[in-house]
């Protein structure tokens, strides 16, 4: 197990992509701290399954992030995955939703990275992996805050990668297309309302229409790529925005 002795924090890891990444890291020996919200009983079950620590920090609050990072201790691997979505035309996009999405999807990653990087540099080894999105490269209507945040994540990734380039720390982002997760499922009703479509039409004519494979990306596929980025064989990959979108951004 090539991650034995390594410590990791995965934000937004009580379900979906984050949970799959946490499971993959644990399978290779990493000691993982989970973060996210959800049913307390289910979180307790996940902690027992993975032998993991847990933080319920609200990542929209910098002071909560600072407490979480202090409790997690020096990290070898940081995965910024937490995110939310809201779908609405820009002229009726609620300002409080904009602020929330930017805080969680973008600013939280800045705060965790700035706090984790010094220890990684001191060790001469570290991995920062940010979950971006195909929306870090292209836009879709009615997703102003999400697209802005994910474009920001791509820029943040490149900048920190350059700053850490000689330190043994790599910084990359993975940009999945539509992955079947609670985040995607929960935006279907808003898209139905905004575009006047049925659920089936949203799935087939909006979501999967963007992906030439006509298939959802799986959480395990994303987790496998994240795990590879932690290997020594991936040490030359830094500052990369790695698309995993069924051909969406190739069009």
C-alpha positions in Angstrom: 0.0 0.0 0.0 1.9 3.0 -1.3 0.2 5.6 0.9 0.9 3.9 4.3 2.1 6.6 6.7 0.5 9.4 4.7 -2.3 11.6 6.1 -5.1 13.1 4.0 -8.0 15.4 4.2 -10.9 15.2 1.7 -13.5 17.9 1.9 -17.1 17.1 0.9 -16.4 13.4 1.5 -19.6 12.1 3.2 -21.0 11.2 -0.2 -20.4 11.2 -3.9 -16.9 11.9 -5.4 -15.3 12.9 -2.1 -16.3 9.6 -0.5 -15.1 7.6 -3.4 -11.7 9.4 -3.2 -11.5 8.9 0.5 -12.2 5.2 0.1 -9.5 4.9 -2.6 -6.9 6.7 -0.4 -7.7 4.4 2.6 -7.4 1.4 0.3 -3.8 2.3 -0.2 -3.0 2.9 3.5 -3.6 6.6 4.0 -5.1 7.9 7.2 -8.0 10.1 6.1 -10.1 12.8 7.7 -13.6 13.1 6.3 -15.5 16.4 6.1 -19.1 17.2 5.2 -22.6 17.2 6.4 -25.2 14.4 6.5 -27.0 11.9 8.7 -24.9 11.5 11.9 -25.6 7.7 12.0 -24.4 7.3 8.4 -21.3 9.4 9.1 -20.5 7.3 12.1 -20.8 4.2 9.9 -18.5 5.6 7.3 -15.9 6.6 10.0 -16.0 3.0 11.3 -15.7 1.5 7.8 -12.7 3.7 6.9 -11.1 4.1 10.3 -11.3 7.8 9.5 -11.3 11.1 11.4 -14.1 13.5 10.8 -14.7 17.3 10.8 -18.1 18.9 10.5 -16.5 22.3 9.7 -18.6 24.7 7.7 -16.3 25.5 4.9 -18.0 28.8 4.1 -16.4 30.2 7.3 -12.6 30.7 7.3 -12.3 30.4 11.1 -14.0 26.9 10.9 -11.5 25.9 8.1 -8.6 27.0 10.4 -9.9 24.8 13.2 -10.4 21.8 10.9 -6.9 22.1 9.5 -5.4 22.5 13.0 -7.3 19.4 14.1 -6.3 17.4 11.1 -2.6 18.1 11.6 0.2 18.3 9.0 -1.2 16.8 5.8 0.5 14.9 3.0 -2.6 14.9 0.7 -5.3 17.6 0.5 -8.4 17.0 -1.7 -10.6 20.0 -2.1 -13.9 18.5 -3.3 -16.7 20.2 -1.4 -19.2 22.0 -3.6 -22.8 23.1 -4.1 -24.8 24.3 -7.1 -27.7 26.6 -7.9 -29.3 27.0 -11.3 -30.9 30.3 -12.3 -30.6 33.1 -14.9 -28.0 35.7 -13.8 -30.6 38.5 -13.5 -32.6 36.4 -11.0 -29.6 34.7 -9.4 -30.0 35.2 -5.6 -26.9 37.2 -4.4 -26.8 35.1 -1.3 -26.5 32.0 -3.4 -23.6 33.6 -5.4 -21.8 34.4 -2.2 -22.4 30.9 -0.8 -21.2 29.1 -3.9 -18.0 31.2 -4.3 -17.2 30.7 -0.6 -17.6 27.0 -0.6 -16.5 26.1 -4.2 -13.5 28.5 -4.5 -12.6 30.4 -1.3 -12.5 27.3 0.9 -9.9 25.7 -1.4 -7.7 28.8 -1.1 -7.9 28.6 2.7 -7.2 24.9 3.0 -4.3 25.2 0.5 -2.6 28.2 2.3 -2.8 26.3 5.6 -1.6 22.9 4.2 1.2 24.0 2.0 3.9 25.0 4.5 4.0 21.5 6.1 4.0 19.8 2.7 6.9 22.0 1.6 8.8 21.3 4.8 8.4 17.5 4.2 9.4 17.8 0.5 6.3 15.9 -0.6 2.7 16.7 -1.0 -0.3 16.3 -3.2 -3.1 18.9 -3.6 -6.0 17.7 -5.8 -8.9 20.0 -6.5 -12.2 18.8 -7.9 -12.9 21.3 -10.7 -15.4 20.5 -13.5 -15.9 20.6 -17.2 -17.3 24.0 -16.2 -13.7 25.1 -15.4 -13.2 25.1 -19.2 -16.5 25.8 -20.7 -19.8 27.5 -19.6 -23.4 26.5 -19.4 -26.3 28.9 -19.1 -27.9 29.6 -15.7 -24.8 28.5 -13.7 -23.0 31.9 -13.3 -21.6 31.3 -9.8 -20.6 27.6 -10.3 -18.9 28.4 -13.6 -17.1 31.4 -12.1 -15.9 29.3 -9.1 -14.7 26.4 -11.2 -12.8 28.7 -13.6 -11.3 30.2 -10.4 -10.3 26.7 -9.2 -8.4 26.1 -12.4 -6.5 29.3 -12.1 -5.8 28.8 -8.4 -4.4 25.3 -9.2 -2.1 26.6 -11.9 -0.8 29.4 -9.7 -0.1 27.3 -6.6 1.5 24.6 -8.8 4.0 27.2 -10.1 4.7 28.5 -6.6 5.4 24.9 -5.3 7.1 23.5 -8.4 10.5 22.9 -6.8 9.2 21.8 -3.5 8.1 18.2 -4.2 4.4 19.2 -4.0 2.2 18.8 -7.0 -1.1 20.7 -7.4 -3.6 19.5 -10.0 -7.3 19.6 -10.6 -9.6 17.0 -12.1 -12.5 18.3 -14.3 -15.2 15.7 -14.5 -18.3 16.1 -16.7 -21.6 15.0 -15.3 -21.0 12.5 -12.5 -24.1 10.9 -11.0 -23.9 12.3 -7.5 -26.4 14.0 -5.1 -25.1 17.3 -6.4 -26.1 16.5 -9.9 -29.4 14.8 -8.9 -30.4 17.8 -6.8 -30.0 20.3 -9.6 -32.4 18.5 -11.9 -35.6 20.1 -10.3 -34.1 23.6 -10.8 -33.2 22.9 -14.4 -36.6 21.4 -15.0 -38.2 24.7 -13.7 -35.8 27.0 -15.4 -36.0 25.4 -18.8 -39.5 24.0 -18.7 -38.4 20.4 -19.2 -39.2 17.0 -17.9 -36.8 15.1 -15.7 -36.0 12.7 -18.5 -35.3 15.6 -20.9 -33.0 17.2 -18.4 -31.0 14.0 -18.0 -30.8 13.1 -21.7 -31.1 16.4 -23.5 -29.2 18.7 -21.2 -26.8 16.7 -19.1 -25.8 13.7 -21.3 -26.2 15.7 -24.5 -23.0 17.5 -23.5 -21.0 14.2 -23.3 -20.4 12.4 -26.6 -20.1 9.1 -24.7 -23.7 9.6 -23.6 -22.7 8.2 -20.2 -22.3 9.6 -16.8 -18.8 9.6 -15.4 -18.6 7.4 -12.3 -17.3 8.4 -8.9 -14.9 5.5 -8.9 -13.3 6.7 -12.2 -12.6 10.1 -10.6 -11.2 8.5 -7.5 -8.9 6.3 -9.6 -7.4 9.4 -11.3 -7.0 11.1 -7.9 -5.2 8.1 -6.5 -2.9 8.0 -9.5 -1.9 11.6 -8.9 -0.7 10.6 -5.5 1.8 8.1 -7.0 5.5 8.9 -7.5 4.9 8.1 -11.2 2.7 11.2 -11.3 5.3 13.6 -9.8 5.8 15.3 -13.1 2.1 16.2 -13.4 1.5 19.5 -11.8 -0.5 22.6 -12.7 -2.7 20.3 -14.9 -6.4 20.5 -15.5 -7.3 16.9 -16.2 -10.5 16.4 -18.1 -12.7 13.4 -17.4 -15.8 14.4 -19.2 -16.7 11.8 -21.9 -15.4 14.1 -24.6 -17.5 17.2 -23.6 -14.7 19.8 -23.8 -13.2 18.2 -26.9 -16.1 19.5 -29.0 
